[in-house]
Amino acid sequence: MAAVAQLTLEDLRAGLGWRKQLDKLFVIVGLLVMIACLAILAILFLDLVRDGASRFGWDFFTSFPSRKAERAGILSAAVGTTMIMFVTALVALPVGVAAAIYLEEYAPKNWFTGIIYGLLALGLFVYQFGLGQSVLSAGLTLALLILPIVIVATREALRSVPKAIREAAYGLGATRWEVTRDHVLPYSTGGILTGLILGLSRAIGETAPIITIGALSFIAFLPPSPVSGEFPFLNFEWLRSEFTAMPIQMFNWVSRPDQAFQANAAAAGAILLGMTLLMNALAIWIRYRFRKRINW
Amino acid sequence: MNAVPATRVAGAFSSLRFRKGRDRLVELILLLAGLVAVFTTIAIVCVLVYESSFFFRTVSIGEFLTDTMWTPLFADARYGILPLVSGTLTTTMVALLVAIPVGTTIAIYLSEFAPHRLRETVKPILELLGAVPTVVYGYFALLMVTPLLQKLIPGLPGFNMLSAGLVIGLMIVPYVATVGEDAMRAVPRYMREGSYAMGATRLQTALRVVVPGALSGIAAAYILGISRAVGETMVVAIAAGMQPQLTFNPTEPAATITAYIVQVSLGDLPHGSIGYQSIFAAGLVLMLITLVFNVIGFFLTRRFREAY
């Protein structure tokens, strides 16, 4: 007890003053660390855009890869990415939403890194199912990869629909599917779309899994067009076509020792980055719009 | 009131039967979709084990685990996984040395010190950074960070694990920061107020009350970061070189498990060859390493879970 009594008010004040200084110090350190982190990333992104600036132009979008850096473009890569994203969305949306409706409680987790999905696809899709190293294999692989994202987003959207709405519909004699289709799903559209777009923005930059299933980096032709002039107007040959994609093209250019290709890599990277950011912005906008429209 | 005609009642019943039947059918379709989601994990394990089983018919497990050379594609083929594991662990270590202190500091700052407006602005930006394609980070590592490091460390080779690790670290800072921040925000307000009432300052409250209270969530954030660093592929494939080498020295070039898989996939390897089988064996090891960290994480989060 004696020791406690000897602590004067001055001692306490001095101790507290020192601890308060520490507080202020941490505020500065924390702020600096965060700003430094964001600044480094910002500088890297700006540098990327600057390095690629010389290559932005119509030719870059309409040229095939080439041995000469200044003539090389991203046409086949951009078309490949578009087709793969189309397949991915077409598979991930229905399967993801259906799975989320069924798995009310269970949410699968993304346990594995992208390249492991690539190995799954290589063993299963490419060889066991005989789909080959095709646009279809790539689209299915990325669909599996983003399925957990779509499922989690859908589940959250479904859960946010108030119980009263379901009960009112059941009370009028609707079956489970009718309640889901006519009431729960329409209210969840915003959340589901947001999840799908976020998933696609993840898929668009995934490089490793599609390298694993055998994307080629030098493709100087386009897959057959999905729309044709004659009956039946649609053809599905493009699904079986070999392909390349934006991140693959960028990887190929980065790994070349020739300096001239680095500008191409930077330009492709800036475009890829721009598409990713655009998709994320779109997702945020959709979420905001739908939230504003719904008043329970 | 007129009686409802019998035919209409019958019609309503048959329509109900149709609707109930349709419900069953829809439920079956939904079940199938659910199975796809659940069985992806099982399929991954099966494919890895199945394809590796061919590899282990040629290579003994003893050689696989103890040999110090990994050269499956050379004429003098050696099949020791250790060089790939050492590369993976070294880049992961460098990445964590960046991501854990920086990520944790940002998380504490955002959760306990930052003004509301700042937090609401920074968090979406951090989440956006998580969506940047990793091949872009590979470009940074090889063409921006490595030249910078070469000025600081003379004689640093153009491909090295240090640069790749640093960039991976920077890449996973947003994950550690946002997941950690979520965990700290979940600590109830009254615990902070109790601490303030005892005369503690903000920093003392943050470090001795909030962080211990959120430890299970923070551990989960670290495990997420580790999983991403272990599985990171493009940054190491681009910036760390692809020469398997048994070394823990980050200034040397080396290959990770993931980089090896990419390297093999880039070539045209015939289905069923030993090189083809070797990437599944490598993938199996990668999965096991990830699994070990996740199991550790599972027990850590259970051990530290605080019930409020």
Chai-1 contact restraints between the chains, C-beta under 6 A:
chainA,res_idxA,chainB,res_idxB,connection_type,confidence,min_distance_angstrom,max_distance_angstrom,comment,restraint_id
A,R19,B,T201,contact,1.0,0.0,6.0,A-B,restraint_1
A,K20,B,T201,contact,1.0,0.0,6.0,A-B,restraint_2
A,L22,B,L203,contact,1.0,0.0,6.0,A-B,restraint_3
A,D23,B,T201,contact,1.0,0.0,6.0,A-B,restraint_4
A,D23,B,R202,contact,1.0,0.0,6.0,A-B,restraint_5
A,D23,B,L203,contact,1.0,0.0,6.0,A-B,restraint_6
A,F26,B,L203,contact,1.0,0.0,6.0,A-B,restraint_7
A,V27,B,F113,contact,1.0,0.0,6.0,A-B,restraint_8
A,G30,B,T105,contact,1.0,0.0,6.0,A-B,restraint_9
A,G30,B,Y109,contact,1.0,0.0,6.0,A-B,restraint_10
A,G30,B,F113,contact,1.0,0.0,6.0,A-B,restraint_11
A,V33,B,V102,contact,1.0,0.0,6.0,A-B,restraint_12
A,V33,B,T105,contact,1.0,0.0,6.0,A-B,restraint_13
A,M34,B,I106,contact,1.0,0.0,6.0,A-B,restraint_14
A,C37,B,V173,contact,1.0,0.0,6.0,A-B,restraint_15
A,L44,B,F140,contact,1.0,0.0,6.0,A-B,restraint_16
A,V95,B,A33,contact,1.0,0.0,6.0,A-B,restraint_17
A,V95,B,V36,contact,1.0,0.0,6.0,A-B,restraint_18
A,A98,B,L30,contact,1.0,0.0,6.0,A-B,restraint_19
A,A98,B,A33,contact,1.0,0.0,6.0,A-B,restraint_20
A,A99,B,A33,contact,1.0,0.0,6.0,A-B,restraint_21
A,A99,B,G34,contact,1.0,0.0,6.0,A-B,restraint_22
A,A99,B,A37,contact,1.0,0.0,6.0,A-B,restraint_23
A,I101,B,L30,contact,1.0,0.0,6.0,A-B,restraint_24
A,Y102,B,L30,contact,1.0,0.0,6.0,A-B,restraint_25
A,Y102,B,L31,contact,1.0,0.0,6.0,A-B,restraint_26
A,Y102,B,G34,contact,1.0,0.0,6.0,A-B,restraint_27
A,L103,B,G34,contact,1.0,0.0,6.0,A-B,restraint_28
A,P108,B,A37,contact,1.0,0.0,6.0,A-B,restraint_29
A,T113,B,G231,contact,1.0,0.0,6.0,A-B,restraint_30
A,I115,B,T233,contact,1.0,0.0,6.0,A-B,restraint_31
A,I115,B,T258,contact,1.0,0.0,6.0,A-B,restraint_32
A,I115,B,I261,contact,1.0,0.0,6.0,A-B,restraint_33
A,I116,B,I44,contact,1.0,0.0,6.0,A-B,restraint_34
A,I116,B,G283,contact,1.0,0.0,6.0,A-B,restraint_35
A,L119,B,G283,contact,1.0,0.0,6.0,A-B,restraint_36
A,L120,B,I44,contact,1.0,0.0,6.0,A-B,restraint_37
A,L120,B,V47,contact,1.0,0.0,6.0,A-B,restraint_38
A,G123,B,V47,contact,1.0,0.0,6.0,A-B,restraint_39
A,G123,B,E51,contact,1.0,0.0,6.0,A-B,restraint_40
A,L124,B,V47,contact,1.0,0.0,6.0,A-B,restraint_41
A,Y127,B,H271,contact,1.0,0.0,6.0,A-B,restraint_42
A,L144,B,T40,contact,1.0,0.0,6.0,A-B,restraint_43
A,L147,B,A37,contact,1.0,0.0,6.0,A-B,restraint_44
A,I151,B,A37,contact,1.0,0.0,6.0,A-B,restraint_45
A,T175,B,R19,contact,1.0,0.0,6.0,A-B,restraint_46
A,T175,B,D23,contact,1.0,0.0,6.0,A-B,restraint_47
A,R176,B,D23,contact,1.0,0.0,6.0,A-B,restraint_48
A,W177,B,D23,contact,1.0,0.0,6.0,A-B,restraint_49
A,W177,B,V26,contact,1.0,0.0,6.0,A-B,restraint_50
A,S201,B,A131,contact,1.0,0.0,6.0,A-B,restraint_51
A,G205,B,P133,contact,1.0,0.0,6.0,A-B,restraint_52
A,T207,B,V135,contact,1.0,0.0,6.0,A-B,restraint_53
A,T207,B,M234,contact,1.0,0.0,6.0,A-B,restraint_54
A,A208,B,T233,contact,1.0,0.0,6.0,A-B,restraint_55
A,I211,B,V262,contact,1.0,0.0,6.0,A-B,restraint_56
A,I211,B,S265,contact,1.0,0.0,6.0,A-B,restraint_57
A,T212,B,S265,contact,1.0,0.0,6.0,A-B,restraint_58
A,P247,B,P133,contact,1.0,0.0,6.0,A-B,restraint_59
A,P247,B,V135,contact,1.0,0.0,6.0,A-B,restraint_60
A,M250,B,V135,contact,1.0,0.0,6.0,A-B,restraint_61
A,F251,B,V135,contact,1.0,0.0,6.0,A-B,restraint_62
A,V254,B,Y139,contact,1.0,0.0,6.0,A-B,restraint_63
A,V254,B,I238,contact,1.0,0.0,6.0,A-B,restraint_64
A,A265,B,Y139,contact,1.0,0.0,6.0,A-B,restraint_65
A,G269,B,V136,contact,1.0,0.0,6.0,A-B,restraint_66
A,G269,B,Y139,contact,1.0,0.0,6.0,A-B,restraint_67
A,L272,B,P133,contact,1.0,0.0,6.0,A-B,restraint_68
A,L273,B,V136,contact,1.0,0.0,6.0,A-B,restraint_69
A,T276,B,A131,contact,1.0,0.0,6.0,A-B,restraint_70
A,N280,B,L128,contact,1.0,0.0,6.0,A-B,restraint_71
A,N280,B,A131,contact,1.0,0.0,6.0,A-B,restraint_72
